[in-house]
Amino acid sequence: MSTIKIIPLKPRSQKLRVTIGGAKYSLQLTWRNTGYVLDISDAQGNLIAAGLWLVTGADLLGQLEHLGISGALVVVSTKDKSIVPGYADLGVTSNLCSVS
């Protein structure tokens, strides 16, 4: 059985620490003209993934299996299942969820 947790976000660029699949990571979300971009660092602050666009419905970690991150990060929207989060949507109608 999977556990889904909504990562608490605000509609702005931000940096926060989260646990994904039992390991600690730092997430940095940055607004870039048309959408949010995600960078992931390990617990020691080493950048392990950069420039991941937040795309609704896709496992953002799916292409990074070789990094050994257990679990998934998925963007879900209460507005439209295919909409990319706009600047004011993040943490409001579009949520980033960890699945483990």
C-alpha positions in Angstrom: 0.0 0.0 0.0 1.4 3.4 -1.0 1.6 6.4 1.3 0.9 9.8 -0.3 1.9 13.0 1.5 1.3 16.5 0.2 4.4 18.6 0.5 3.4 22.0 1.9 4.2 24.7 -0.6 3.4 28.4 -1.2 2.9 30.0 -4.6 6.4 31.4 -4.9 10.0 30.3 -5.3 11.2 28.4 -2.2 13.6 25.9 -0.7 12.6 23.2 1.8 13.6 19.9 3.3 11.5 16.8 2.9 11.7 13.1 3.4 11.2 10.9 0.3 11.2 7.2 0.6 12.8 7.4 4.1 15.7 9.7 3.0 16.1 13.4 3.5 16.4 15.8 0.6 16.3 19.5 0.0 14.0 20.8 -2.7 14.4 24.1 -4.4 11.5 25.3 -6.5 12.1 28.3 -8.8 9.6 30.2 -11.0 10.9 30.5 -14.6 8.5 32.6 -16.7 6.1 29.8 -17.6 6.4 27.3 -14.8 8.2 26.0 -11.8 11.5 24.1 -11.9 12.7 21.7 -9.2 16.2 21.1 -8.1 16.9 18.2 -5.6 19.9 18.0 -3.3 20.8 15.2 -0.9 21.0 15.6 2.9 24.6 16.9 2.6 23.6 19.6 0.2 25.0 18.0 -2.9 22.9 18.7 -6.0 21.7 15.4 -7.5 19.0 16.6 -10.0 18.4 20.0 -11.5 15.9 21.6 -13.9 13.0 19.3 -13.5 9.9 21.1 -14.7 6.8 20.5 -12.6 4.4 18.6 -14.9 1.0 17.5 -13.6 0.4 13.8 -13.4 4.0 12.6 -14.2 6.4 10.9 -11.7 9.1 13.6 -11.6 11.6 11.0 -10.3 10.7 8.3 -12.9 13.6 9.3 -15.1 16.0 9.4 -12.2 15.9 5.7 -11.0 19.7 5.5 -11.4 20.0 7.9 -8.4 18.4 5.5 -6.1 15.7 7.8 -4.8 13.0 5.5 -3.4 9.4 6.7 -4.1 7.9 9.2 -6.4 7.1 12.9 -6.7 3.9 13.7 -8.5 2.1 17.1 -9.1 -1.7 16.9 -8.9 -4.2 19.6 -9.6 -7.7 20.2 -8.4 -8.4 22.5 -11.4 -7.4 20.5 -14.5 -5.5 17.2 -14.5 -3.4 18.3 -17.5 -2.6 21.9 -16.4 1.0 22.9 -15.6 1.0 24.9 -12.2 0.9 28.6 -12.8 2.7 31.1 -10.5 -0.3 31.5 -8.1 -1.3 27.8 -8.3 1.5 26.1 -6.4 0.3 24.8 -3.0 -3.2 26.2 -3.8 -4.8 24.2 -6.6 -1.6 22.4 -7.7 0.2 20.2 -5.1 3.5 18.4 -5.0 3.0 14.9 -3.5 5.5 12.3 -2.3 4.5 8.7 -2.8 6.3 5.9 -1.0 
